[in-house]
Amino acid sequence: MVVRGAPLIGCTAAYGMLLAAWETKTKSHTSSLKFIKQAANKLKSARPTALALSYAVNRMLTRAETAPPSEKGSDSILQALKSEADILFQEDLQANRKMADWGATLLPNAATVITYCNTGALATSGIGTALGVIRKAFHLGKIKKVYACETRPYLQGSRLTLWELMVENIPSILITDNMAAHLMKTEKIDAVLTGADRIAANGDTANKIGTYALAIQARHHEIPFYVVAPTPTIDLHISSGEEIPIEERSPAEVTQIGSQHIAPQRAQARHPAFDVTPHKLITALITEKGILQPPDSTSIAKLNGLK
């Protein structure tokens, strides 16, 4: 969790592959490739749910394998991976801006929105995914207020999202996760915006645990539920969310906050770090290539040129 947020995990993994190549500077081309492949496997095993990780690592590995041998051994691989990592970083940076532009068009003037987890500059290479949309809408004068869910158990919302909102002077209020439904019932909430860690070919979306509950609440209260994610988040190799691997993290993150116990020390707990929101609960998927409304197997296939 030193690095978290799906897009940033992908960018970090790309530069991790570059560092692996740097370690092979004095080795032959063949030895370098072998070491880099081992590094790729290690990196991909770090976080199973976020697709951006394997997407970036696989692209870097392909670039390494196609780098021509040179008289200086691994230098050609090093140069190739530096170029590819920089490209991946710039692609995410530009995707952030485009998603923000698209997403801001969906919000009404004087909008009050709810967001979940952290999807901003601390989770991407740019201004963020869902939080990037909020940033853009605020600068267009369209945001009245943002409710940031604390996002138990790791508190990315209270520790990170609220800080990002406050830095930019965006009117924001912290709420506990179990307050969201009450606010939807008692106030005018115009939209819920979240990010995504992996999206199946039918639009089912894995995101931070608790996202599914928010989507159900939003549907009951007839509030648009928007997922903001770049296209490398879409996994065309799996047909539905049932195939998305869900990372189980340490139960200590549930029973403790840092080193402070908030439950009896022998308490048992579970910590599935993600859940899957069925595509039928998602009003629209906002990508850098456009808005999918509704997101389903047909619209995703068209987006990827498959239909």
N, C-alpha and C positions, 0 to 999 in steps of 0.2 A: 504493500500500500504506500510505499514511498512515492510511486507513480501510480495514479489512478485516473479514470476517465478514458473511455474506449479510444477516442482519436489520439490522445496523448500517449497511451500505451503503445499504439501502433507506431507513432513517430519515434518514441524512445527505443522501441525494438529495432527500428531501422538503424539508428545510430549505434545501438548495441552490436548489431552485425558488423558495422564499420569498425568498432573497437576490437571485435574478434579478428577482423582482417589485419588490423594494426599489430596485433600480437604475433602475426605470422610473417612479419616484414622480412625476416632473415631466412625464411623457409622457401622451399621450391613451390612452384605453382600447384603441383599435385598435393603436396603436404598441406598447403594453405587451404585448398578446397575441402580436404578431409576435416580439418579443424573447424572450418566455417560451418560445415554441415552439422557437426556435433553441437556447435553453438546455437544453430537454428533449432535443433530439437529441444535443447534446454530452454531456450526462450519461449518456444511455443507451449511448453508444458507449464509455464508459470501461471497463466490465467486462462482457464478453459472456455469461459463464456463469451468474452469480447472477441468478435471476429476480426477487428482491426489488427490484433496482434499477429495472427497467422497470415492475414493478408499482406501485411508489411514484410514479415519475415520471408514468406514465399517469394515475393517480388525481389527482395534483396538476394535470396539464394539463386534465383534464376539469373539475375544480373551477374553474380559471381561465376556461375557455371558457364556463362557465355563470354566472359572476359578472355581475350586471347592471351596465351602464354607470352612472356617477355623475357628478355635477357636478364632482367632484374628480379626474376622470380615472382613474388606476390605483388609487385608494384601495380601491375595492370588490374588486379582484383581490387586493390585498395582504391585506386582512382575511380574504378567503375562503381564501387559501393558508395564512395563519397558523393558522386554525382546522383545516384539513385536515391540516397537518403535525403539529399537536398530537394530533389523533385517531390518526394513523398511529403516532406514538410510544407512545401509551397502549395501542393495540391490541397492539403487540409486547410491551410491558411485561406486560400481562395474559396474553398467550399464553405467555410464559415461565413464569409461575406455574402455569398450568393444565397445561402439558406436564410440568413438574416433578412435579406431583401425580399425574398419570396414570402417568408413567414409574416413579416410586418404587414403585408397586404391583407392578411386574414383577420387582423385585430381591429375592432371598432375604435373610434375616438373615446378618450377617457376610460380606457379599459382597466378593469381590475382582474388580475390573473393569479393563478396558483402555479407554482413550479416545485419541482421535486429533485432531491439529490443535488449534485453540482454539475452543471453543464456549460460552464463558462471558460474564461481564459485559463483557469487552473486545471481544466480537463481536456484542453485542445491546444493547438498551436496558434490559435487566433482569438477571436472574440467569443467563441463558444457556439454551441448548437441551439438548444432551447433558450439559454440565457443570451445568446447572440441575437435571437429574434427579439427578446425583451429589450436589449440594449438599443437595437435599431429602432424599434417602435417608440421607445422613450425619446430618442433624439428627434423623432418625427413629431413629438408632442402627443403621442397616442396612449401613453401609460399614465393612469391615475395612481395605481397602487399595485404592489406585488406582495403576495403572501408566499413566504418561503417555508416549506415544510422542513422540520429539523432533520428528518431522514435517519431514524434509528435503524441499526444500532451504532453506526459509525459516525453519525452526526455531520455528514458532508454539507447538509443544508444550513445548519446553524453555524458551523465552523468556517465554511468556505463561501457558499452562495450569498449568505447575508453580508459577509465582508465585501464581496465583489459589488453587490448592489449599493452598499453604503459608500464605497470608494467613488462611485459614479453619481452619488447623490440621487439615486433612483428611489422614490418613496417605497419603503419596504417594511414589512412586519413579519417577525418570526412566529410560527405556530408549531405546536406539536402535531405529529402525524394524525392523531385521532381527533383533531379539531376540524379537519377539512370538510367533512360532510356537514357539520353544523353550519359552517360559513356558507356552503353552497345552498343550504336551506334558508338561511336568514339574511343573506346579502345577495347583491347582484354580481355574480362571478361570470366574467365574459369568456374565459378559456382556461384550460389546464394545459401546460406545456411541459413535456419531458424529453429526455434524450433516449438513446437506445444503445444496447451493447451488441445485439445480433437480431436481425430480422429475417424470418423465414420467407420462402418464395411465395407464400400465400398472404404475407403481411403480418402474421403473428410476431409479436415483438417482445424480446427479453430486455428487461431493464432492472434497475435497482429494486430490491424487494420492497413491496408496498405500492409499486406502480399499478399493479393489477387492481388493487382495492380502490385506488383513486379513479381509475377508468370506470369501474362499476358505479361509483358514487356520481361521477360526472354524467354517465348515461342516465341514471335515475333522475337527475335534476335537469336533464336536457341542456347540458353545457358542453360545448365543443372540446374534444380531447385531441390535442395535436402532439404527434411525435416528430421530433426534429433530428435527422441523422443523415450523414453523407452516404452515398451509394455503396462504398466499400463495406458498409455495415450489413448490406443485404446478402444473405447466404442462399444462392440459387441451388445449392446442392442438397438442401433439406426442404421438404415439402410443407412442413408445419412446425409450430412451436414445440410440439411434443418431442421433436428430435434435437432441440437445443440443449446442450449440456449445462447444468446448473451447478455453479461452484458452491461448495459448502465450506464456509470459513470457520475460524476458531470460535467455539462457544464462549470463550472468554470475552469476546467483543460484545456479547449480549449480557453477560453477568458482571462485567466491569466497564468502567469508563476510564481509560488509561490504567493506572494501577489501583484505582479506587473501586472496591467491590460495591455493587448496588443490589446484590442478591446474596443470600446465604452462601458461604464459601464452598459448600458441598453441593450446591444446586446444579442440576443438569439443565442443559439448554441446547437448542438447535440454532443454526445460523445459515440457512440457504441465502446466499448473498443476492440472488436475482429471482424474479418471477416472470411469467410469460402472460402478456395481455393478448387475448384473441383479437384478430384484426377487425372483427365486427364491432368492437368497442372503440375503435380508433376512427375519429372523424376524418383526419387527413395525415398523410406522411409528407413532411416537408424535406426535400432533398436539394442538393445544389443544382440538380437538373430540372427541378420543377416540383409542383405539388401533386401528389397522388390522392385523389379524393373520389371514392374511397380507396384505401390501399388494399388490394387483393391480388390474387394470382394473375388476373388479366392486366391490371394497370402496371404491376411490377414487371411482367413480361414485356409489355410495350416499352417501358422505361429502359429496359436492357436490350431492346432491339430483337426480342425473341418472337414477337408477333407483329 
